[in-house]
Amino acid sequence: MDHDLPPLRLLTAFAAVVRTGSVQAAAAELNVTQPAISQAVRKLEDHIGLPLLDRGSRPARPTEAGYALAATTTESLSRIADLLDGLRQAEAGRAKTVTVACSVGVATYWLMPRLSVFYRAHPELLVNVVTTQSGVPALADGIDVAIRYGHGRWSDGDVHHLFDEAVEPVCAPSLRARFEGAVAPNAISLLHVRSPEASWLTWPDYLSGTGQPVVRGGGQSFTNYVQATQAALEGHGMMLGWRSITGALVAAGNLTPAGLPALAPGDAFHLALRHKKTGEATEKFARWLRSHARAEYAPSAHDPARSGAA
């Protein structure tokens, strides 16, 4: 049906005639000659097959059809202008917003506490956080970057190493106080996080990797790391403390190392970005996150986990 519509320039010229009250005023408003306006009106009348101006009056007045067409044209152009303005504002908002996806545990205990530092450096930007049960969140529609744990060999985006991980058993201080030496895994309830991902380190993986006896059964199981952490904080048992997640709780004294060896898993945390060109907010956030991670997790000769020590 769009082939029946007259050219927009003809509609805007006629709407200006009706709005200003004369061909002369319309020509002045649009910065064109009066003959150009008159010709535009006649072409519009020829296109639709109806008279739009009553030329028997002086000055010429719009016909009933002319009034209706001018009103509809003005309203439509106003709606288009509002839409374009809204689109520009939305685009400006997107340019200052970045959406990051990560697991519930990473969001709760690692990312969110660090965002205040980012906002101090970039108060004009906004970070939206989307949490997933997966440690390898997808770069789905609406996701600009993803913080992932794993091998790092993903092909769906540009992948950058963030930091290596260290795993060390931790528990509540009240629970730790019951043991003079290291807390024996077979002498306490173990808190398990069940995950379908092969990269997730379990208690059997940890015990095997540190050369300790296998513990058969027992303990509580949880579907995500946040639940297990809460159980550990309440003294229900001992959990595998991932440095990136429980490190702040240990530093604050809410959890304490159980005196067992730290283990460095083979996988690490990475930042994945879409292949396509990203916005300014995404680029700034990615640069900051990588720089912050490098500074925070700089290699230390006194870090036993970095040697893979048991």
Secondary structure, 3 states (H helix, E strand, C coil): CHHHCCCHHHHHHHHHHHHHCCHHHHHHHHCCCHHHHHHHHHHHHHHHCCCCEECCCCCCEECHHHHHHHHHHHHHHHHHHHHHHHHHHHHHHHHCEEEEEEEHHHHHHHHHHHHHHHHHHCCCCEEEEEEECCCCCCCCCCCCEEEEEECCCCCCCEEEEEEECCEEEEECHHHHCCCCCCCCHHHCCEEEECCCCCCCCCHHHHHHHCCCCCCCCCCEEECCHHHHHHHHHCCCCEEEEEHHHHHHHHHCCCCEECCCCCECCCCEEEEEECCCCCCHHHHHHHHHHHHHHHHHCCCCCCCHHHHCCC
